[in-house]
Amino acid sequence: MSTKSQAGNKSLVSIICRTLGRPELQQALQSIASQDYPNIEIILIDAAGDNILDSTASNDRPLTLVTTGAALNRSQAANAGLEAAHGKYIQFLDDDDWIDSNHVSQLVSALVNNDETAAAYSSTQKTDAAGTSLDYVFRENFDPILLMRDNYIPIHAVLFDSALLENGCRFDEAFDIYEDWDFWLQLSQHTHFQHIDSITAYYREGGDSDTAVADTRLRYQADSTLGKGRAAIFKKWLPKWTGEQVNALIGQLDQSVLLCEQDARIHIELKKNAELLHEVEKRDNQINKLNLQLDNTTLQLEDLQKSSALHIKILEQRINSIFESTSWKLMGPARRLSRILRADEDSDNNESNSDK
């Protein structure tokens, strides 16, 4: 291992965890405690301001609790974390998300071995509120023009060099949505971002600021929360962008319209396929039930056939036993005489009837 790598492995990483004291905090802290990178401090920001937090899941990781006794919005909580952090490298992890055990070490290694970048990010799996993986992964490669258009990098996917803060990069406290997008735009003025296409971060949908909505149209509606948030970002940044940047952005939008239409069609087809699969499953279940009923009926029929065959056999045995008995044989002449007498009687009756 190079001297540079050894130095990097000793660098302190500060993980800033903004929390409202939700139950998911324990999973977030546990995911920090399980990191295979040794030198980590946790900066726990009490955004609710009630100073009632359970941090036992952090185990023996050094932890600093930052609380002001008052509620903090998302940007204020993030800046409080930046002020309290001591690490060479910094990352955020909100209390409803979590990371794999190699997340930090992977990103530190990427930065240590590349002098040209001061920020790196992993791919991120989107999950439902229960933590079950959904069919979407944030894995876009870094593109500064795409970053002008959209926030495609979840906040906890990124690890950055704290030296970037010397450029005055801070969270804009006017924003309580897309505040991380604004912060990435600030950092991107001073560094390129490395994308490590390995899923080591998990984004739980339905959080305080769930900007990854299924209906993308909401992001462009002026009266929606997301539309207002995006408008505020553009109002701040448009005066800072050059004509060349804006032109490149418009060029990318021309292509993205087609992609969005394609995505919408794909989404509709996927929904139809899901509905068809559900119907097929229902039919399969019905067929399985009918097959079970048929199997049961077949078994019952086989049992009846066996039972009938057994009864017939018993009756045959009894009849044969009677026919072979001595009494049956001895009574044979009497039975024949009885039949003859009955025949004669019947004949006399017939003649009597004809005389009348």
C-alpha positions as CSV (number, residue, x, y, z in Angstrom):
1,M,0.0,0.0,0.0
2,S,1.3,3.5,-0.9
3,T,2.1,6.1,1.7
4,K,-0.7,8.2,0.4
5,S,-3.2,5.4,1.0
6,Q,-2.0,4.8,4.5
7,A,-2.4,8.5,5.3
8,G,-5.9,8.4,3.8
9,N,-6.9,5.4,5.9
10,K,-6.0,7.4,9.1
11,S,-8.1,10.4,8.2
12,L,-11.1,11.2,10.3
13,V,-14.5,10.9,8.7
14,S,-17.4,12.9,10.2
15,I,-20.9,11.6,9.5
16,I,-23.5,14.2,10.2
17,C,-26.9,12.7,11.1
18,R,-29.8,15.0,11.2
19,T,-32.6,13.5,13.2
20,L,-36.1,14.2,14.4
21,G,-35.9,11.3,16.8
22,R,-37.7,8.8,14.5
23,P,-37.5,5.1,15.2
24,E,-35.4,4.6,12.0
25,L,-32.6,6.5,13.7
26,Q,-31.4,3.2,15.3
27,Q,-30.9,1.5,12.0
28,A,-29.0,4.6,10.7
29,L,-26.7,4.7,13.7
30,Q,-26.2,0.9,13.6
31,S,-25.1,1.2,9.9
32,I,-22.5,3.8,11.0
33,A,-21.3,1.6,13.8
34,S,-20.9,-1.4,11.4
35,Q,-18.5,0.5,9.1
36,D,-15.3,-1.3,8.3
37,Y,-13.5,2.1,8.2
38,P,-12.1,2.6,11.7
39,N,-11.8,6.4,12.2
40,I,-15.3,7.8,12.2
41,E,-17.0,10.4,14.4
42,I,-20.8,10.8,14.5
43,I,-22.3,14.3,14.7
44,L,-25.9,13.8,15.8
45,I,-28.0,16.9,15.2
46,D,-31.2,17.2,17.3
47,A,-33.3,18.9,14.7
48,A,-36.5,18.5,16.9
49,G,-34.8,20.5,19.7
50,D,-36.2,18.3,22.5
51,N,-32.8,16.7,23.5
52,I,-34.5,13.3,23.9
53,L,-32.5,11.0,21.6
54,D,-31.5,7.3,22.0
55,S,-28.0,6.9,20.5
56,T,-27.1,3.5,21.9
57,A,-27.0,1.9,18.5
58,S,-23.9,3.9,17.7
59,N,-22.0,1.5,20.0
60,D,-18.4,2.8,20.8
61,R,-18.2,5.2,17.9
62,P,-17.3,8.7,19.1
63,L,-20.5,10.8,19.1
64,T,-21.2,14.5,19.5
65,L,-24.8,15.5,20.2
66,V,-25.6,19.0,18.8
67,T,-28.8,20.5,20.3
68,T,-29.9,24.1,20.5
69,G,-33.1,23.5,22.4
70,A,-35.1,24.7,19.4
71,A,-36.3,23.1,16.2
72,L,-34.0,23.4,13.2
73,N,-35.0,23.2,9.6
74,R,-33.1,20.9,7.2
75,S,-30.5,23.5,6.2
76,Q,-30.0,24.8,9.7
77,A,-29.4,21.3,11.0
78,A,-26.9,20.6,8.2
79,N,-24.9,23.7,8.9
80,A,-24.9,22.9,12.6
81,G,-23.3,19.6,11.7
82,L,-20.7,21.2,9.4
83,E,-19.7,23.6,12.3
84,A,-19.3,20.7,14.7
85,A,-17.5,18.3,12.3
86,H,-13.7,17.7,12.7
87,G,-13.1,15.2,9.9
88,K,-11.0,15.6,6.8
89,Y,-13.9,14.0,5.0
90,I,-17.6,14.6,5.7
91,Q,-20.8,12.9,4.7
92,F,-24.5,13.2,5.7
93,L,-26.8,10.4,6.8
94,D,-30.4,11.4,7.7
95,D,-32.1,9.3,10.3
96,D,-34.4,7.5,7.8
97,D,-31.6,6.2,5.6
98,W,-28.7,3.8,6.0
99,I,-25.4,2.6,4.4
100,D,-23.6,-0.6,3.9
101,S,-20.5,-1.5,6.0
102,N,-18.1,-0.7,3.2
103,H,-19.7,2.6,2.2
104,V,-17.2,4.9,3.9
105,S,-14.0,2.9,3.1
106,Q,-15.0,2.6,-0.6
107,L,-15.4,6.4,-1.0
108,V,-12.4,7.3,1.1
109,S,-10.3,5.0,-1.1
110,A,-11.7,6.7,-4.2
111,L,-10.7,10.2,-3.0
112,V,-7.3,9.2,-1.6
113,N,-6.4,7.7,-5.0
114,N,-7.6,10.5,-7.1
115,D,-6.1,14.0,-6.6
116,E,-8.4,15.5,-9.2
117,T,-11.6,15.1,-7.3
118,A,-12.7,16.1,-3.8
119,A,-16.1,14.5,-3.7
120,A,-17.2,10.9,-4.5
121,Y,-20.6,9.2,-4.4
122,S,-21.9,5.6,-4.5
123,S,-25.0,4.3,-6.3
124,T,-28.1,4.3,-4.0
125,Q,-31.0,1.8,-3.8
126,K,-34.4,3.2,-3.3
127,T,-36.6,1.4,-0.9
128,D,-40.2,1.6,0.4
129,A,-41.0,2.9,3.9
130,A,-40.5,-0.6,5.3
131,G,-37.0,-0.8,3.8
132,T,-37.8,-3.2,1.0
133,S,-35.9,-2.5,-2.2
134,L,-37.9,-1.0,-5.1
135,D,-37.1,-1.2,-8.8
136,Y,-35.1,2.0,-8.9
137,V,-31.4,2.8,-8.3
138,F,-29.8,6.2,-8.3
139,R,-26.7,5.5,-10.4
140,E,-26.3,8.4,-12.8
141,N,-22.7,9.2,-13.6
142,F,-21.6,12.7,-12.7
143,D,-22.6,15.3,-15.3
144,P,-22.4,19.0,-14.2
145,I,-25.0,20.0,-16.8
146,L,-27.4,17.3,-15.6
147,L,-26.8,18.6,-12.0
148,M,-28.0,22.0,-13.2
149,R,-31.3,20.4,-14.2
150,D,-31.9,17.8,-11.5
151,N,-30.8,16.6,-8.1
152,Y,-29.9,13.0,-8.9
153,I,-27.4,12.4,-6.0
154,P,-29.0,11.4,-2.6
155,I,-27.3,13.3,0.2
156,H,-25.9,10.3,2.0
157,A,-24.3,8.8,-1.1
158,V,-21.6,11.5,-1.1
159,L,-18.4,11.8,0.8
160,F,-16.5,15.1,0.3
161,D,-13.2,16.7,1.4
162,S,-13.9,19.3,4.2
163,A,-11.3,21.6,2.4
164,L,-14.2,22.5,0.1
165,L,-15.8,24.3,2.9
166,E,-13.0,26.9,2.8
167,N,-14.6,28.2,-0.4
168,G,-17.6,29.3,1.6
169,C,-19.8,26.3,0.7
170,R,-22.7,26.1,3.2
171,F,-26.3,25.1,3.1
172,D,-28.6,27.9,2.1
173,E,-31.0,28.3,5.0
174,A,-33.6,29.8,2.7
175,F,-34.1,26.3,1.4
176,D,-35.9,23.5,3.3
177,I,-36.3,21.4,0.2
178,Y,-33.6,20.7,-2.4
179,E,-31.1,22.1,0.1
180,D,-28.7,19.3,-0.8
181,W,-29.1,20.0,-4.5
182,D,-28.0,23.6,-3.9
183,F,-25.1,22.4,-1.8
184,W,-23.9,20.0,-4.6
185,L,-24.1,22.9,-7.1
186,Q,-21.9,24.9,-4.7
187,L,-19.3,22.0,-4.4
188,S,-19.4,21.4,-8.2
189,Q,-18.0,24.9,-8.7
190,H,-14.8,23.7,-7.1
191,T,-14.5,20.0,-7.9
192,H,-15.6,17.2,-10.1
193,F,-17.5,14.3,-8.5
194,Q,-16.5,10.7,-8.8
195,H,-19.3,8.1,-9.2
196,I,-18.5,4.7,-7.8
197,D,-21.2,2.4,-9.4
198,S,-21.6,0.1,-6.3
199,I,-24.8,0.2,-4.3
200,T,-23.8,1.0,-0.7
201,A,-26.4,3.5,0.3
202,Y,-30.2,3.1,0.8
203,Y,-32.8,5.8,0.3
204,R,-36.1,5.3,2.1
205,E,-39.0,6.9,0.3
206,G,-41.6,8.9,2.2
207,G,-39.2,11.0,4.3
208,D,-39.5,14.7,5.2
209,S,-38.3,15.8,1.8
210,D,-39.2,13.0,-0.6
211,T,-38.2,14.6,-3.9
212,A,-38.0,11.3,-5.8
213,V,-41.7,11.1,-6.7
214,A,-43.1,8.6,-9.1
215,D,-45.1,11.4,-10.9
216,T,-42.4,13.6,-12.4
217,R,-45.0,16.1,-13.6
218,L,-45.3,17.4,-10.0
219,R,-41.8,18.7,-10.2
220,Y,-42.8,21.2,-12.9
221,Q,-46.2,22.4,-11.5
222,A,-45.9,25.9,-10.2
223,D,-48.4,25.3,-7.4
224,S,-46.7,22.1,-6.1
225,T,-44.2,22.0,-3.3
226,L,-41.6,20.4,-5.6
227,G,-42.3,22.9,-8.4
228,K,-41.8,25.8,-6.0
229,G,-38.6,24.3,-4.6
230,R,-37.1,23.9,-8.1
231,A,-38.2,27.4,-9.1
232,A,-36.3,28.8,-6.0
233,I,-33.2,26.8,-7.0
234,F,-33.2,28.2,-10.6
235,K,-34.0,31.7,-9.4
236,K,-30.8,31.6,-7.3
237,W,-28.5,29.9,-9.8
238,L,-29.6,31.2,-13.3
239,P,-27.7,34.5,-12.7
240,K,-24.5,32.5,-11.8
241,W,-24.5,30.3,-14.9
242,T,-22.8,31.3,-18.2
243,G,-24.5,31.4,-21.5
244,E,-22.6,28.3,-22.6
245,Q,-23.9,26.4,-19.5
246,V,-27.5,27.4,-20.1
247,N,-27.2,26.5,-23.8
248,A,-25.8,23.1,-22.9
249,L,-28.7,22.6,-20.4
250,I,-31.3,23.4,-23.1
251,G,-29.6,21.0,-25.4
252,Q,-29.8,18.3,-22.8
253,L,-33.5,19.1,-22.1
254,D,-34.3,18.6,-25.8
255,Q,-33.1,15.0,-25.4
256,S,-34.6,14.5,-22.0
257,V,-38.1,15.3,-23.2
258,L,-38.0,12.3,-25.5
259,L,-36.5,10.2,-22.6
260,C,-39.3,11.3,-20.3
261,E,-41.9,10.4,-22.8
262,Q,-40.2,7.0,-23.2
263,D,-40.0,6.5,-19.5
264,A,-43.8,7.3,-19.2
265,R,-44.6,4.7,-21.8
266,I,-42.4,2.2,-20.2
267,H,-44.0,2.9,-16.8
268,I,-47.5,2.4,-18.3
269,E,-46.4,-0.9,-19.9
270,L,-44.8,-2.1,-16.7
271,K,-48.0,-1.3,-14.8
272,K,-50.1,-3.2,-17.4
273,N,-47.6,-6.1,-17.1
274,A,-47.9,-6.1,-13.4
275,E,-51.7,-6.2,-13.6
276,L,-51.6,-9.1,-16.1
277,L,-49.2,-10.9,-13.8
278,H,-51.5,-10.4,-10.9
279,E,-54.4,-11.8,-13.0
280,V,-52.4,-14.8,-14.1
281,E,-51.5,-15.4,-10.4
282,K,-55.2,-15.3,-9.5
283,R,-56.0,-17.8,-12.3
284,D,-53.2,-20.0,-11.3
285,N,-54.5,-20.0,-7.7
286,Q,-58.0,-20.9,-9.0
287,I,-56.6,-23.7,-11.2
288,N,-54.6,-25.0,-8.2
289,K,-57.7,-25.1,-6.0
290,L,-59.6,-26.9,-8.8
291,N,-56.8,-29.4,-9.2
292,L,-56.8,-30.0,-5.4
293,Q,-60.6,-30.6,-5.5
294,L,-60.2,-32.9,-8.5
295,D,-57.5,-34.9,-6.6
296,N,-59.7,-35.2,-3.6
297,T,-62.7,-36.3,-5.7
298,T,-60.5,-38.9,-7.4
299,L,-59.3,-40.2,-4.1
300,Q,-62.9,-40.5,-2.8
301,L,-63.9,-42.3,-6.0
302,E,-61.1,-44.7,-5.7
303,D,-62.0,-45.3,-2.1
304,L,-65.7,-46.0,-3.1
305,Q,-64.6,-48.4,-5.8
306,K,-62.4,-50.3,-3.4
307,S,-65.2,-50.4,-0.8
308,S,-67.7,-51.6,-3.4
309,A,-65.3,-54.3,-4.7
310,L,-64.8,-55.4,-1.1
311,H,-68.6,-55.6,-0.5
312,I,-69.2,-57.5,-3.7
313,K,-66.5,-60.0,-2.8
314,I,-67.9,-60.5,0.7
315,L,-71.4,-61.1,-0.8
316,E,-70.1,-63.5,-3.4
317,Q,-68.3,-65.4,-0.6
318,R,-71.5,-65.6,1.4
319,I,-73.5,-66.8,-1.5
320,N,-71.0,-69.4,-2.4
321,S,-70.9,-70.4,1.2
322,I,-74.7,-70.9,1.2
323,F,-74.6,-72.8,-2.1
324,E,-71.9,-75.1,-0.8
325,S,-73.6,-75.8,2.6
326,T,-75.1,-79.2,3.4
327,S,-78.5,-77.8,4.3
328,W,-78.7,-76.1,0.9
329,K,-77.9,-79.4,-0.9
330,L,-80.3,-81.5,1.3
331,M,-83.1,-79.1,0.7
332,G,-82.6,-79.2,-3.1
333,P,-85.4,-81.8,-3.8
334,A,-87.8,-79.9,-1.6
335,R,-87.1,-76.7,-3.4
336,R,-87.6,-78.4,-6.8
337,L,-90.9,-80.1,-5.5
338,S,-92.0,-76.7,-4.3
339,R,-91.4,-75.1,-7.7
340,I,-93.4,-78.0,-9.4
341,L,-96.3,-77.6,-7.0
342,R,-96.4,-73.8,-7.6
343,A,-96.3,-74.4,-11.3
344,D,-99.3,-76.9,-11.1
345,E,-101.2,-74.5,-9.0
346,D,-100.6,-71.7,-11.4
347,S,-101.8,-73.9,-14.2
348,D,-105.0,-74.8,-12.4
349,N,-105.7,-71.2,-11.7
350,N,-105.3,-70.3,-15.3
351,E,-107.7,-73.1,-16.5
352,S,-110.3,-72.0,-13.9
353,N,-110.1,-68.4,-15.1
354,S,-110.6,-69.5,-18.7
355,D,-113.7,-71.6,-17.9
356,K,-115.3,-68.5,-16.4
